[in-house]
């Protein structure tokens, strides 16, 4: 006698907010049949099971399982986690295909709204996670995983989906981490703004030194201003790097590996200072917007970030340096549909206009291939 099939159809249907009659109409069966399946009194054939899964945007294994397998993690999708911070069970994630890899990208809840997600983490082991998918597939071919720290990626992402049919899934990461994930084949595109101190050139010298064996292409995104972000009105009258040594100035730093952290170190050396002179040097925030938000909430008095980050929170800005932010990708992937459409978007005047107005970026070189 075969093993009993257990049904989770009722739980998934109710979680989706779908009525039994509505589901029955979509699948082409009676409402009584739906109730019989949910009650375990009727095991559907393959066609009906597949139609149920499609209607509820779920995997068949999420709707049915063999008795004795209940509670096991057979339905979890094995993924590689893209995160620089801890990930816990129940964390919402986006699921994407990068080559032959399935990667999961944790998403953060905003103060007022839950984030869009493709699944939740059911098991964590080192840098891997078993994810319970909420969709029929782990990833659509439209998704483009982009790692970096540019605050304007949200603007680019909305424009990419609207105009190019590409869904950009951003992953917060320092420039060095983004490039390492690209080398490992875990992201499609890495954003970077690493300056070579000797030449003043961005990204290309670093790539030649550290990734000489990789066939990477480099496309310019934009130039931005980076400087000191302070509270509105700059009440502590912070005017330059030297003022960060004042004890009353609470500073918040960027993480190691970020272009902003490298810039800070260089500016401190030029001023004859070190991290020990700063109140808050060891305190870190991940990303330009993250550190600017700490200044906005009064948890810090100053940080080093882009003008766009300061502008986003209505903060004051003391410009220090102009930087070029580039997108790096594998040359062989530039013809892939998602990457190709993304690169075409960079040539659109409507995108450049938004970057100029909303982020204050210089877009004269946007979309230009540098290597």
N, C-alpha and C positions, 0 to 999 in steps of 0.2 A: 504493500500500500504506500502511495507517495506521501511526501511531507505536506502538511497543511500550509496553504497560502494565507498569510495574514495581510489584511487590507488596512492601509493608512489613508485611504481615499477621502474619508470624511474629514479628517484633520486638515489635510492639504486643501481640500475644497473650501472649507470654512475659513482657513487662513487667507485664501485668495479672495474671499468675499463673494463666492459664486454660489448661487442657489442650485438645488438639485434639479429643478425643472430646466433651468438655463443650461446646465451641463449636459443634461440628457438631450436637449435639442441640438447642441453642438456636436455631440458624438453620434446621434442618430439612434438612440435607444429610448426606452420609456423611463419615466421618473422612478417607477417601481424597480426597474433593473438597477438603477443607481443605488437605491436604498438596499437592494439585495447584495450588491457588491460590497457596499460599506459595512453591512452586517455580517459579512463572511459567509453568506448563504449561496453565493454564486461567484464562480471564478471566471472572469472574462477571457475570451480568446485573445490571440495575439493582436488582431486588428483593433478590437475594442480597447485593449490596454494601451496600445500606441496612440489611439485617438484621444483617450483620457489624458495621457501624458502631454500630448500636444496642446490640448485645450487648456490645461492648467499650467503650461510652461514648466513642466517638471520632468525628471527622469522617471522611467518606469520603476526603477529600483526604489524611488522615493515613495511610490504609491503602493507597492507590493513587496513582500519578502517572505521567505520560507520560515516556518516555525523552527525555532532553534537558532536562527540568525538574528532574531530581534535584539536590538541593543548593540550589535556589532557595528563596526565602522566600515562595512563593505561599500556603503553608498558614498563615502567621502571621496572627493577628487584629490589626488596627490598633487601638490603644488610646491613651488619654491617661493619663499616669502621675500618680497622686496621692501625692506624696512630697515631704517637705521636705529630704531627703538624697539622695545619689547612688544611682543604680540601675544595676546591671551585668548583663551577659548571664549567664543562668543563674539569676537571682533568681526565687524563687517568688512568685507573686502570686495574689490573688483577682480574678476578673473579674465586673463588675457593669454593668448597664444603668441609666443615669440619664437619663431622657427618651430622646432618640435617640442619646445618647453611650454608647460602651463605655469604661469606665474600668478601669484595673488598679491594685490596691492592694497594694504590697509587704508581705510578711509576714516576721516575724523568727523565726528558730529559737530555741527555748528551750534552756536548758543541757542538758536531757536528752532532748528529743523534737523531731523535725522538725515543722514547722507544717502544718496543712491548707492546701491550695492548689488552684487551678483550672487552673494552667498555669505555664510558665516563660518568662522574657524571652528572646527570640531575637535581638532587635535593639533598640538604643536610639538615639534621635536627639532631642536636646533634651528636651522634655517629652512625647514620644511614644515608644511602644514597640510592637514587633511581638511578640506573645505566642503561643507554641505551646500551644493549649488541650488540656487533658486530659479535657475533658467534651464531650458532644455539642453543648451550646449555650454561648455566652459567658456567659450569666447567666439565672437563673430570676427570675420576677416576685416571688418572696418576699424578695429581698435588699433591704436598706435600708442605704445608705451613710451613715454618721454620722461626721463629723469633729469632733475636739475633744480635750480633755486630761483629761476626767474619769476617775479611776482606777476608778470603779465601773461603767464601761460593760461590762466583762466579766460582771458580775452581771446587768445589764440584758439583755445579749445572750443569755445562757443562758435567762433567764426568757422572753424574747420568742420564742425558738424553741420552747420547751416549751409555753407557754400560748397564744401568739398565732400560731404558725406563720410567724413572720417571722425571717429570718436577718439579724442586724445585723452588718454588716462595718465595724469601727471603723477610722478613719484618724487616726493621731496628728498633731495640729496645734495650733498656738496658736489662741487665740480669734479673732484678726484673720485668720489664714490660713483658718480654717474658714469664717468669714463671706465671705471673698473667693471661696472655692471655691463657696459657695452662690450667690453673685451670678452666677458664671460658669456655673452649671448643672451642676456636676461632682459635687455631693453632694446627698442628699435632705434631710439635717438637719445643722445646725451647732450645736455647743455653745459657750457663751460665758460668761465671768464678768468682763466689763470694767466697772469702776466709774467713775462720773462724780465727779471730785474735788469739784466744787462742790455737788452735791446728795446724794452718797452713794448714788444710785440705780444699779442695775446694768443694763447692756445697752441699755435703752430710749433713754437720751440719746445713746449712741454710734450706734445705728441711725438715729435721727432726723437726726443730723448727717452721717453718712457714706453712708447708704443711703436718703435721703429719697424717691428715685424708685422704690424697690422695694416691692412689696406683701408684706412679710414678716409672718408671724404669730410670736408669742413665747409659749412655754409653759414655765412654771416646772418645773424638775426637782427641785432640793433646795437646802437651805442647808448649807454645810460650814464647818468651821473651817480657817483657814490660819495657819500659824505656822512656827516654827523647828524643824527636825527634827535631832536630835543622836544620837550613839551611846548605847547603853543605859546608863542611870545618869547621863547627861550629865556625863562626866568633866571637861570643860573649864568646867563651871558657866556655860553660856551662858544668859543670862536675858532678853536683849532685843537690839534692833538695835544698840545701842551696843557690845555685846560682839563684833560682827562686825569691828570695827576693830582688834581685838587681832591682832598679827602671827602668833601661834601657831595661830590659828583658820583652817583651810583651808576656804574657802567654795566651793560650786558653784552657779552661777547658772542661771536658765531662759533660753530663747531670746527674742530680741526679738519683740514682738508678742503675748506671752503675758500673761494677767492677772496671773500671779505676778511677772513682771518689772516690770510697771507698779506693782504694789503695793510691791515692793522700792524702786523709785525714789522713790515718794512717802514711804515710811517713812524713807529716808535723808535726804531733804530736811527732813523734820520734825525729824530728829535733828541737823541741821547737818552732815551727812556727804555724801560722794559715793562713786561706785564706786572711785575711786582709793584709798580708805581700806581696801578689802577685799582680802584675800589670796585670789585666785581669782575675782574679779569677771568676768574675761573667759572663764573656763571655763564651758561650757554643757552642760546636759543637756536632752533633749527630753521633757517630760512629768514629772508629779509622781512617778511610780514610778521613772523613770529617774534622777532626782537623788537620791531617797531610797535607791536601790540603791547608789549610790556612797558614801553615808554608811555603809550596812550593810557594805560590803566594806572600809571603812577608807581609801578613796581620797580622802575628804573628811570634814571634821568636822561640817559643818552645811550645810543648804540650806533654802530656803523652799518649803514644800509643804503638802498637806492632812494633816489628822489621819489620814485613811484610809491614806495612803501610809506614814506612820510606823508605824501599827498593822500594816500588811501585813508589815513587816520586823522587828517587835519593837523599834522605836526609840523614844526619848524625844521628847516633843513639848511645845513652849512656844507656847501659843495667842496669836495677835496680832489676828486679825480674822475676823469672820463674813462670808461671802460667799454670794451667790445665783448658782447656775448654772442657766442657761436653755437650752432648745432652740429654735432658730430655723429656720423652714422657709417655703417659699412658700405663701401662703394658698390658692392654687389647687390645691395638692397635698395639702391636708389630707384630702380625700375619697378620695384614691388608696388602694386596698386595703391596701398595706403600711404606709403612714403612718397610716391610720385605725386599724388594728389595734395599731400601736405606741402611739398616743395612748391607746387604750383600756386598754392594759397599765398605763400610768402611774396609772390609777385603782384598780388592784388592791391590796388590802390586803396580800396575800402579798408583793408586790414591795416595798412600803413597809417592811414588817417586816424584810425582808432588808437593805435599805439602812440601816435604823436600827441593826441589830445588827452587820452585817459592816463597814459603812463609817462608822458614827457620824453619819449624816446626819440633818438635821431635814427630815422629809417632810410637814409640815403643809400646804405649798402645792404639793406634787407634783401635776402634771397640770392646774394652774389656768392658763387662758389669760389672758395679761397684755396682749396687743395683737393 
